[in-house]
Amino acid sequence: MRFSAVLIALAALALAATVKVTWYYNGKPITYITTLKDYYVLKLCVKENGGSHIAVLTLRGDSINPPKYYQTTLKLSDKESCRTVLVYFKKMPKVGGVDVVVKPNAEGLYVDLNVAGVKLDHVGYLKIVKANEEEAGLYSCLKVSSDLIRTVPGEKITFTIKNDCDVPITLQAKVDMANLPDQTLNQTTVEPGKEVKLVAKVPKFYGVQLVGFLGAGPTAYVRGTYISVGKAVVYYVPNYDFFLYYIKPNLKAQYFVEGKEVKKASEGQEVQGCVYVPNIVPVESVPTLNATLKVVEDLMFAPDKVVAKDTALINSLPFAKCTTFTVEKQWNTRGYKLVLEVKEDVSLFGGKVPLVTTATASPELGVK
């Protein structure tokens, strides 16, 4: 029985396909645009390494009730499939040969992908930096680059900053938080003609639903990491919350009794429950995610009950994790569900902030 679960994990890892979304401007990959230009003609490209599937792409704006700007069906392969996107901020320019025209009133643009039934939400984030003419000089004399063009929670990023301005410049590396205040991660002062490296660690913060006045509030998560001079954003690297936008919508469950897969089990039977994510992934290697796999008895008219739990260390996608439990049937037992829980203290707001977020696998195990 345990050997079957191992095979599930190994098969998923062996057949993994990675889907990548990239924005291009003038033939070069970009992660942000500024409102200093009236418009941009961009390429939005998707490729799949290690597979070939049909995908539905939806382009959205990063705002409350995200607008849908465009939707199309793509056949993915290891060659990029691209669409030309015109993004403008004032009067619409006369530009030919474009597939999509967008006048965004949003903090950024992103893509939701459905690849053969697998949801890759919020990928390919393109930040829209609101800038004014007074800040234009910083973009011409301050040269910033990074060793990563996108991050995941818990990852380190190194910025290389060269100051070709005439005065010393003080810069901050900050984290762009959605629905929470931004945080300063590190800072430095660069003298004229000098080059420095600034290292920052993206908080190991996975999307958490906040509590509002009327119950559940918006979800807080890390959008990206950026370099700022005062209030001016001069460089931006998006962050991908793989737990919120990949694991939560795709976490699957399987149940085995004596080595055979079952959908229902009887009282007293020992069950092996396994969680896994599909072998189509947005990224393969991730910083170690310390999680707990919980077996939860789903009860009517009473709080659910945790009947078993096991540690789950996730450092790559896809993954599979199994645990065992014995079925107990009460009068109000609906069934059993598998829940992956992340519980860590995260460095935010100048101290440690407790973080708890969960993903519930489907389907639930029925009880005979």
N, C-alpha and C positions, 0 to 999 in steps of 0.2 A: 504493500500500500504506500509506504513512504517512497519507494523507488518510482512509482508512478508520478508522484508530485515532483520529484527531482527532474524527471523527464520533461515535465511541463515547463519548468524553469529553463532547462538547457535548450529546449526547442525554441522557446521565445527569444533567447539571447542569440542563438545561431541564425535566426531568420530575420533579425531586426532590420528595418528600413528607416532611414532618417530623412525627414522632410524639412527643407530649409527655405525660408522666405527672405528675399533680399530686395532692397530698394537701390536703384542706381540713378545717378545724376551725372550727365556728361561722361558716361561709361565707367564711373567709379562708384563703389558701394557707399551709401550714406546712411546715417542713423537719425539725422535731424535736418530740418530746414528752418530758415528764419523768415520773418515777415519783412525783412529789409528789401527783398525782391518782390515785385508785384506778382510774379507767377513762376512756376517751375514745370518743365516737361520731364517727367520721371518714368523710369521703367520699374514695374512691379513684377518680380520673377519668382517662380517656385520650381524646385527640383526635388527629386526623391533619389537618394543614394541607397541602393540595395533592393529596389523594388520598382513596380510599375502598376499604379492604381489610378482609378478615376477619382477625381476630387472636385468638390464644390467649394469655390472660393467666394467669400463675402467680405467686401471692403466696408469698414465701419469707421465712424468718428468717435474719438475718445471724449465722451461727454455724458451727461445724465440722459438716460433713454437713448443709447447710441444710435444715431441714424445709419441706415443702410444706404451706401452710395452706389454699390455695384455688386452684381452677383454673376458668376459664370462657372461653367464646367470645364475642367482641364483633364487631360491625360498626362499623368506625371511619368517622368523617367529621369535618367541621370543627366539629361540635357534640360536646361532651363526653359520653362514655358512662361512667356512674358506678356504683359499688357502695358500699353503706354497710357500714363495717367497725367492729365493736366490739372495742377493744383494752382488756384489763383486766389488772391485776397481782396482785390478791388474790382475794377472793371474786367469782364471776361475778354481775354485777348483773342485775336483771330489766328488760331494755330490749327493746322491740318494734321491728319494722320494719327489722331488720338482715339483711344478706346473708351476712356473714362474722363469725365470732366467733374471736378470737385471744387466747390467753394466752401471750405470747412469753417465752421464755428466751433472749434474743438481744440483740445490740448494736444491732439495727435491723431494719427491714423493707424489702424491695425487691421489684421486679417483674421477671420475665423475660417478654419478649414475643416471640411468633413471628408476624410480620406478613407474610402471603403468602409464607412460606418464609424470610423475613429474620429473623435473630436480633438482637434488641435486649435484651441481657442486663443485669441489675443496674441497671435504670433506676428512677427515682422513689424514691430512697433516703430513708427516714424514720428518723432517728437516735432511739434510745431513750436518754435521758440519765438515769443513775441519780443521784438527788439525795436529800438528807435534809432534815428540818425546819429544821435550823440554816441551810441555804442558802436557805430560802424567802424571806427578807427581801431577798436580792439580786435576785430576780426581780421584786419589786414596786418597788424604788427605783432599779434600774439599767436604763436603757432602751437597748437595742442594736438597730440595724437595719443593712442592707447594701444596696449598689447591685445585687447579684446574688443570686438565690435558688438558683442552682447554678453550679458552675464546671467547667472542664476543665483538665487539666494545663497549666501555664505561664501561666495567666490571673491578672490582678491583680484584687483585690477590696478595696473600701473599706468599712470599718465606721464607722458613726456612733454614738458612745457619749455618753449624757447621764447625769450622776451626780446623782440626786435623793436620795442617801443623805446622812447627816450627817457622814461622814468621807471623806478622800481614798481613792480606790480604785485599786489597781494592777492592770492587766489585761494579759494576754498573748494575742496571736493565734497559734494553734498549728495544726499540720497533724496530722490524725488518720490515722496510718499503720496499715494492716492488716499484721500479722505483722512489724512493725518498730517501734522506739520512736517516740513522737510527737516532733515537732520544734517549737521556738519560732521563729516567723517575725518577730515584732515585739512591742513592748510599750510601754505608756504609763501614766502616772498621771493620773487625772482628779480635780480638786478638786471639792468640793461645789458644786452649782449650775452647773457648767460642762459644756460639750459639746465633744468633740474628734472628729477623724477619724483612724482608724488604717488604714494601707494595708499589705496583705500580698500577696505573690506566691506562688501555689500552685506547689510544685516541679514542674518539667517531668519528672515521674517517671511512666513508663508501666509497667504491671504486669510484674514480673520473678519468675520461679520461683526460689525459694531452694534451696540445696543442703542436704539433711538428712543424718542419720547413715546412712540406708539408700538414699541416692540423691536423687532429686528431692523437694524439700520443698514447703511451702505457697507460694502466690503473694503477694508483697508489692505493695501498691498504695496510692494515696491515697484514703481514704474521704471526707474532707471537711476543712474549715477551721473552727475554732471559737474563741470568745472564752472565756477562763477567768479566774477570780479564785482564785488558789491552785489547789486541786484541783477547784473547782466550775466546771462548764461552764454558762455563762449564755446562749450563743447558738451556733447551729450551721448551717453551710451545706454541703450535700453536694457532692462532686466526682464527675464522671463520667469514668472512664478510657475514652475512646472507642477507643483502640488495643486495649486488652485485651478490652473487652466489645462492640465493634462490628466493628472492622477484622479482628481475628484470626479470629472465627468466620465471617466473610462474604467474605473476600478471594477473588475469582475470577480465573481465568486464561483467556486466549484466545490462540491461535497462528495466524499467517497465513504462507502461502507464496505469493508472487506475488499478493497481494491476496485470496486465498481462505482461508477458515478451515479448519484441519486439526486432526486429533487425533493424527496420526503424521507423522513426517518422515523422509526418507532422509539417509544420510551425504552431506555436502557441500552440502546445501541451506541457503540463508540463511532464517532464520526471524525473524519479528517477533513477540515475545512481549509481551502486554499484561496488566496487572493492573488490576482495578477493584473497586469495591464497589457494591452495588445502590443504586437511587435512592430507597429508603426509609431515612431517616436519623434519628438521635436528635438531632442538632444540625447546623447548616449551617456556621457560621463557627467556626474553631478557630485558636489560635495556631500559627504556622508550625512544622510538624513536619519536621525535616531527616532524610530517610531515604535509603537506598540500595536500589535494585532490583537484585538479584543473579540471574543465571542459573546454576543449580547442576546439574551433571551427577550424576545419581543412580547410584551405583556399588555393585555387590555386592562383598562381601568386601574393601572398601577405603573409606577416607574419601571423602565426596562432594567434588567438585571445582568451584570457582567458575570459570566460563569467560568470563563477561562481567558488567559491572555499570555502573550509571548512577545519577546523582543523582535524587532525587525529593523535591520540595518540596510539602508538603500543607498548605494553609491553609483548605480548605473541604471539606465532604462533600456529595455523593459526589465521587470523583476517579477518574482513569484515568491510567496511565503505561505507556509502551511502551519496549522496547529491542530491539536486533537481535543475533543470534548465528548461528554456523554449526555445524551438527550434525556431531559426530565420533562414530563408533561404535567402541567397544572391545568386547572379548569379554564384559566384565562391566557394560556400560552398560544400566541399566534404562530410563532416559529422562531428561528434563530438567524441572526444576521452577523456578518463580519465587518468590523469597523477598524480602520487604520487611523491611529491617533498620533499626532505630533505634539509633544509637550516640552517646551524648552524655555529657559530664561534668555531673552534677547536684549542686547545692548542698544537701548534707545533712550532718548530724552535725558542723557547724562547718567543713566543708571540701568539697572536690570529690570526688564518688563516681562512678566509671565505671559507666555504664548501657548494657547491651546487651539488646535484646529483638527478637524476630522474629515475622513472620507468614508462613506458607507458603500460597500460592494453590493452589486446586484448579480443574481437574484438572492432572495432570502430562502433559507431552508424551511420547508413545510414540515409539520409534525402529523403523523398518522393518528 
